[in-house]
């Protein structure tokens, strides 16, 4: 990160915008990539007048949206060309179908929160494409979600200036918290579905003899 920041600080503004956009794009394909910290670091350059905060935010947002679109297309392609043809027997198609059905009901809300769900962004866009959610709606929702999130990151970097490194610990803690919340949510959802299925089985069981 230090080497990357030094490189960014020596680039012309146009290349800073392009680099941040590319990094935001890559993060959607390879989620472990620390694009959020990079955006904050680039935002700190705005404090010294090296770059424009608005343009930087838009560059990161465009990169994030294009990355979302790429994974959406990959998810749609895999869903239609691989899963439906049954080429890979080891993939539990019935479980994937359940996820698709869930996404068709709640997917747009998940896309809205996409950028705020650290570590799950590639998964969200992938299943959005696999579930055949509206491409136009998903792209628009992803764009505004990314715009809000990147505005927060750039503003934080601008406010912190040379102390931008402090945000790394907060982002890491935020990522862990979000991961725990998401895991607990899905665990609760699975338990709820199990309870409903068990209750349905009991209610439809054989009647007690008189």
N, C-alpha and C positions, 0 to 999 in steps of 0.2 A: 504493500500500500504506500509506503514512503517513497519507493522508487517511482510508482505510478503517479503519485501526486507531484513529484519533482518534474516528471515528464510533462504532465498536464500544465504545470505552471510556466513551462518554457515554450509551449505551443502558441501559435496564433489563435485568436478566439474562434475562428471558423473551424479549426481542427479540434479545439476543445469540445465544441458542440457536436461535431461528427463523432468524436471518440466516445462521448457520453451516450449518444444515441446508439452506437454499435454495442457498447457494453450493456446498455439496458435491453437491447435485442437479444444478446447472447444469454443473459440471465434467465430469459423465458425458455430457452432451449436447455440450458444447463443450470438448474436452480442453485447449486452451491456457489455460483459466481457472486461475489459480494458487490453487486451493482449499487445497492442502497448507500453503502459507505462511500463509493466512488462519486455518487451524485452529491452527497454532502460535502466531500472534499472539493469537488468542482464548484459547489455553491460558495465555498469559502473564498474562492477567487473573485466572486462578485463583490465581496466586502472591500477588496482593494481596487475595484474598478477594472479588473482584467477582463471580465466577461459580463454580459447582461443577464440578469437573473431570469427575466421572462423568457428570453430566447433559450437559455439553458433548460428551463423547465419544459418548454415545448419540445426541445430536442430529445430529452429523456422520455417524454410522453410518447412521441412518435416512435421511438425505438421500442418502447414497451408494447405499444399497440401492434407494431409489425411483428414482434416476437409472439404476441398472443395469436395473431392471425396465422403465423407459421405453424404453431402447435395445433391450432384449430383445424387447419388443413390436414396435418398429419393424423390427427384423431379421426377425422372423417374418412380419410383414405384407408386407415387400418380397419376401421369399423366396417366399411363396405367391401374391401378387397381381401381381408384376412379373416376376421372373426366370423362374418356371415358365411364364408365359404368353408369354414371348419378346417382350415389348413393346419392349425396348430392344436392338436388334441389335448395338450397339457393345459391350455387356457380354459378355465371354468366359464364357459359362455353364459350359463344361467346366472352366475354371480355378476358378470359384466352387464347382463341385461337388466338386472335389478338396479345397478348403479345408473344405467341409462334412463330407466323409468323415473328414478329419483331426480335425476338431472332435468328431465322434461318438466317436472313439477316445480322444482325449486332452483333450477340452474341459473336463471337470470339474476336472482338475488345473490347467488354465489359469485357470479361474474361482477356484479356491482362491488362486492367486497374483495374482489380478486387481488388487487394490489396491496391490500392491507393484511392479506393472509400470507405471511412470510413462509417460504418453503413449500407452498402448495400451488404456486402460480402456474407452473407448467402442467400440473395435474388438472387444474380447473379448465384451462384452455383446451387440453387434450380431450377431456370428457365432454366439453361443450360441443366440440366438433363431432365426436363419436355419437352424441345424442341428437344430432341434427337440429340443434337450436338455430334460430335465425341468425345468419351471418351478419347482416346489417345491424341488427339489434345488439349482438354480442360485441361487434367492433365499436359501436358507439358507447356502450356501457363500459367496455374496457378502457376506451380513451378517456372518459371522464373520471373513472376510478384512478387511472394512472396519473391524470392531471392533478387531482387532489393530493395524491400521495407524494408525487414528485415536487409539488409546490411546498409541501411541508418539509421535505428533505432539503431543497434548495434554500428555503427561508432559514432553516436551522443552520446550514453551513454559512450563510451570509451573516447570521447573527453571531455565530461562534468565531468566525474569522480564523485566525491561526490556531485556535483551540478546537478545531473541528474534530480532532482525534477522540475527544471525550464522548462523542456520539456513538462510537463503536460499541462501547459497553451497554449503552441504553438500547441500541438496536438488537444486540445479542440477547439481552434480557427480554425484550419485546418479542423476538422470534421464538424464544423458549416458551413464553407465556401463551402466545397464539397457538403454538403446536399442542401444548397441553389442553387448551380449551377445545381445539378442533378434535383431538383424540377423545376427550371426555364427551363431547357432543355426539360423535358417531357411536361411541360405546353406549351412551344413553339411548340413542335412536335404535340401535340393535336390540338392546334389552326391552325397549318398548314394543318393538315388532315381535319379539319372542313372546312377550306377555300376551299380546293380542292373539297370536297364533295359538298359544296354549289355552287361552280362555275360549277361543272359538272351538277348539277340539273338544274341550270339556263340555261345552254347551251342546255340541252336536253328537255327543256320545250316546250309548244305548240307555234307554230309560230304565229306572229302577223297577224291578218286579213288584206288583201289588201284593 
